Amino acid sequence: MKGRRFFFLAAMLTGFLSSVVGAQPTEETTRPESLGVKAAGSDSLHEVVTQPDTIREEVANPDSLHGEITRPDTIREAIAEPNSLHDAVRRGVLAEVRAMIERGADLNAREPSGHAPLHWAAYNGDIEIAELLLNHGAGVDPTITLGWTPLCMAAMQGQTKMVVFLLNAGANIEARCSHGWTVLHHASREGKTDVIKVLVDRGARLDAVDDVGYTPLQVAASAGLRDAVKVLLNKGADLSARNPGGATALHLAAVEGHLETVKLLVEKGADVATLDRTGRTPRDLAKTRGHQSVVSYLESRSKK
């Protein structure tokens, strides 16, 4: 772990600064459609959410800017402050954390990014340290500059036991993070199926929509996370829910070429002939992207 920390430190710091200060603008990120704003002359919001060349790359593409800023490991090492309580928690040294608490360390102190010590205990899944922090007065729902709570970070990392612990400690299951994502959105986008089950069983809303109108199911489908999609459907997610452009989970999986996810959605009852707001089927969207295997499959299903 230490070798990895130092090897990637410079790259992570660069990525964090560029995501916070502002990366060089590109044609994609400066288009009104890409920013979720209706462009002049556009006759619908469809272009924002289902146009093949602008379809919510921050959800569908893990290498996009959105993917970078919603993953805690891209900034984890770059903000370390040696000899601080945050650093001791990050390294998981219980005795050191306890000693700092006894000396009066501020349990709710923030790093420049907004991280409190509890964020790093949650990230690591270190329940013993998290319990120590909470028992001595740490807040359970501090947020960083991107809106993540400790529960959000634990969910993204697949720290299922930590998720349960924080929920039992009173963490807000419907806290909104960056882009209006709930904890369930983040767990769905990362494919953390065990966390998804816990969150839904504890009351997380399956129909919650983010700032662009995506449900957790649509986020998972757009990313091609078949197992996450399956769990969400088994838990009762609405297969026919539509985003503002009229796209269903099947539209979103098809336009990104996720054949196995497309098959699962169809097997679960998704309508292959359903139209978005501009009258396009999932097959139509797949065809515009050149996903021939998806096109062929949907054509075969439409003939039945």
C-alpha positions in Angstrom: 0.0 0.0 0.0 2.8 2.5 0.9 4.5 1.8 -2.4 1.3 2.5 -4.3 0.7 5.6 -2.3 4.0 7.3 -3.2 4.0 5.9 -6.8 0.7 7.6 -7.6 0.9 10.6 -5.4 1.9 13.1 -8.0 -0.6 11.8 -10.5 -3.4 11.9 -8.0 -2.6 15.4 -6.9 -2.7 16.6 -10.5 -6.0 14.9 -11.1 -7.5 16.4 -7.9 -6.4 19.9 -8.6 -7.6 19.8 -12.2 -11.0 18.5 -11.2 -11.4 21.2 -8.5 -9.7 24.2 -10.1 -10.9 23.3 -13.6 -9.6 21.2 -16.4 -8.9 22.5 -19.8 -12.3 22.9 -21.6 -13.1 20.7 -24.5 -15.7 20.8 -27.1 -17.6 18.1 -25.2 -17.6 19.8 -21.8 -18.4 23.3 -23.1 -21.4 22.4 -25.1 -24.7 23.6 -23.5 -26.1 20.1 -24.0 -23.2 18.5 -22.1 -23.7 20.9 -19.2 -27.4 19.9 -18.9 -28.6 23.3 -20.3 -31.1 23.4 -23.1 -29.3 24.8 -26.1 -30.7 27.7 -28.1 -32.8 26.2 -31.0 -33.1 22.8 -29.3 -36.6 21.6 -29.3 -36.3 19.3 -26.3 -34.2 18.2 -23.4 -33.7 14.9 -25.2 -30.3 16.0 -26.5 -29.0 16.4 -22.9 -29.8 12.9 -21.8 -30.1 10.6 -24.8 -28.3 12.1 -27.8 -25.7 9.4 -28.6 -22.8 11.9 -28.8 -23.6 13.8 -25.6 -25.3 11.1 -23.5 -24.3 11.8 -19.9 -20.7 10.7 -20.3 -20.1 11.5 -16.6 -22.3 8.5 -15.8 -21.5 6.1 -18.7 -17.8 6.7 -18.9 -15.7 6.0 -15.7 -12.7 7.8 -17.3 -14.6 11.1 -17.6 -14.2 14.0 -15.3 -17.3 12.9 -13.4 -15.7 9.5 -12.9 -12.6 11.1 -11.5 -14.3 13.4 -9.0 -16.7 10.7 -7.7 -14.0 8.3 -6.8 -12.3 8.9 -3.4 -9.2 7.0 -4.4 -8.3 9.7 -6.9 -7.6 12.2 -4.1 -7.0 10.0 -1.1 -3.2 10.1 -1.1 -2.8 13.6 -2.4 -4.2 15.3 0.6 -2.4 13.5 3.4 -1.1 15.7 6.2 1.6 13.8 8.1 1.2 13.5 11.9 -2.4 14.8 11.8 -5.4 12.9 13.2 -6.5 12.4 9.6 -3.2 10.8 8.7 -3.4 8.5 11.8 -7.0 7.5 10.9 -6.0 7.0 7.2 -3.2 4.7 8.3 -5.5 2.8 10.7 -3.3 3.2 13.7 -5.8 2.9 16.6 -3.3 3.6 19.4 -2.1 6.7 17.7 -5.7 7.9 17.1 -6.6 7.3 20.7 -3.6 9.2 21.9 -4.4 12.2 19.7 -8.0 12.2 21.0 -6.7 12.2 24.6 -4.5 15.1 23.8 -7.6 17.1 22.6 -7.4 16.6 18.8 -10.3 18.2 16.9 -12.4 15.2 15.7 -14.3 17.3 13.2 -11.3 19.1 11.7 -11.3 19.3 8.0 -8.7 18.9 5.4 -8.7 21.4 2.4 -10.9 19.0 0.5 -13.4 18.9 3.4 -12.6 15.5 4.7 -13.1 14.8 8.4 -11.3 11.9 10.1 -14.4 9.9 9.9 -14.4 10.0 6.1 -11.1 8.0 6.1 -12.3 5.5 8.7 -15.3 4.9 6.5 -13.2 4.6 3.4 -11.0 2.0 5.0 -13.9 0.1 6.6 -12.3 0.6 10.0 -15.2 0.3 12.4 -13.1 0.3 15.5 -11.7 3.7 14.7 -15.0 5.0 13.5 -16.6 4.0 16.7 -13.9 5.7 18.7 -14.4 8.9 16.8 -18.1 8.9 17.2 -18.0 8.0 20.9 -15.8 11.1 21.5 -18.1 13.5 19.6 -17.3 13.3 15.9 -20.3 14.1 13.6 -21.7 11.2 11.7 -22.6 13.2 8.5 -19.8 15.7 7.7 -19.5 16.5 4.0 -16.5 17.2 1.8 -16.5 19.8 -1.0 -18.1 17.3 -3.4 -20.8 16.5 -0.9 -19.7 13.0 0.1 -20.6 11.9 3.6 -18.7 9.1 5.3 -21.6 6.8 4.4 -21.2 7.8 0.8 -17.5 6.9 0.8 -18.1 3.6 2.6 -20.8 2.7 0.0 -18.5 3.6 -2.9 -15.8 1.4 -1.6 -18.1 -1.5 -0.9 -17.5 -1.4 2.8 -20.7 -3.2 3.7 -20.1 -3.6 7.4 -19.2 0.0 7.7 -22.4 1.0 5.8 -24.4 -0.9 8.4 -22.4 0.6 11.3 -22.9 4.2 10.1 -26.6 3.7 9.4 -27.0 2.3 12.9 -25.2 5.4 14.2 -27.7 7.7 12.5 -26.1 8.5 9.1 -28.5 10.0 6.6 -29.3 7.4 4.0 -30.7 9.9 1.6 -27.9 12.5 1.8 -27.2 14.1 -1.6 -23.7 14.1 -2.9 -22.2 15.6 -6.1 -24.6 15.8 -9.1 -27.5 15.2 -6.8 -26.6 11.5 -6.4 -27.8 9.6 -3.3 -25.7 7.0 -1.6 -27.6 4.4 -3.6 -26.7 6.1 -6.8 -23.0 5.9 -5.9 -23.2 2.3 -4.8 -25.1 1.4 -8.0 -22.5 3.2 -10.2 -19.7 1.3 -8.5 -21.5 -2.0 -8.7 -21.4 -2.7 -5.0 -24.2 -5.2 -4.9 -24.0 -6.1 -1.2 -24.2 -2.4 -0.3 -27.1 -1.9 -2.6 -29.0 -4.7 -0.8 -28.3 -3.1 2.6 -29.3 0.4 1.5 -32.6 -0.7 -0.1 -33.4 -2.9 2.9 -32.8 0.0 5.1 -35.1 2.3 3.2 -33.1 3.9 0.4 -35.3 5.2 -2.3 -35.1 3.2 -5.6 -36.9 6.0 -7.4 -34.6 8.9 -6.3 -33.4 10.9 -9.3 -30.2 12.9 -9.6 -29.8 16.4 -11.0 -30.2 15.2 -14.6 -33.1 12.9 -13.8 -31.4 9.5 -13.5 -32.4 6.8 -11.1 -29.9 4.4 -9.5 -31.1 1.7 -12.0 -30.5 4.0 -15.0 -27.0 4.9 -13.7 -26.1 1.2 -13.3 -27.6 0.3 -16.7 -25.7 3.1 -18.5 -22.5 1.8 -17.0 -23.2 -1.8 -18.0 -23.1 -3.1 -14.4 -25.3 -6.1 -15.0 -25.1 -7.5 -11.4 -26.0 -4.2 -9.9 -28.9 -3.9 -12.4 -30.1 -7.3 -11.4 -30.1 -6.6 -7.7 -31.9 -3.3 -8.2 -34.6 -4.9 -10.3 -35.0 -7.8 -7.8 -35.4 -5.1 -5.1 -38.2 -3.5 -7.0 -36.6 -0.8 -9.2 -38.9 0.6 -11.9 -37.9 -0.9 -15.2 -40.0 1.6 -17.2 -38.8 4.8 -15.4 -37.8 7.5 -17.8 -35.3 10.3 -17.6 -36.3 13.8 -18.9 -35.4 12.7 -22.5 -37.8 9.8 -22.2 -35.0 7.2 -22.1 -35.5 4.0 -20.0 -32.7 1.9 -18.6 -32.9 -0.2 -21.8 -32.2 2.9 -23.9 -29.2 3.8 -21.8 -27.7 0.3 -21.8 -28.3 0.0 -25.5 -26.7 3.3 -26.5 -23.6 2.4 -24.6 -23.4 -1.1 -26.2 -23.8 -3.1 -23.0 -25.1 -6.3 -24.5 -25.4 -8.4 -21.3 -27.2 -5.7 -19.5 -29.5 -5.2 -22.4 -30.3 -8.9 -22.4 -31.0 -8.9 -18.7 -33.3 -5.9 -19.0 -35.3 -7.5 -21.8 -35.5 -10.8 -19.9 -36.9 -8.9 -17.0 -39.6 -7.4 -19.2 -38.2 -4.2 -20.7 -40.1 -3.2 -23.9 -37.7 -3.3 -26.9 -40.1 -1.1 -28.9 -40.4 1.7 -26.3 -39.8 5.2 -27.7 -37.9 8.1 -26.1 -39.2 11.7 -26.6 -37.9 11.9 -30.1 -39.4 8.6 -31.2 -36.3 6.4 -31.0 -36.2 2.8 -29.8 -33.2 1.3 -27.9 -32.2 -0.4 -31.1 -32.1 3.0 -32.9 -29.8 4.4 -30.3 -27.5 1.3 -30.4 -27.4 1.6 -34.2 -26.2 5.3 -34.1 -23.2 4.2 -32.0 -22.4 1.2 -34.1 -23.2 -1.5 -31.5 -24.1 -4.2 -34.0 -24.4 -7.0 -31.5 -26.9 -5.0 -29.5 -28.8 -4.0 -32.7 -29.0 -7.7 -33.8 -30.2 -8.9 -30.4 -32.9 -6.2 -30.1 -34.0 -6.9 -33.7 -34.3 -10.6 -32.9 -36.4 -9.8 -29.8 -38.7 -7.4 -31.7 -39.7 -10.1 -34.1 -41.1 -12.3 -31.3 
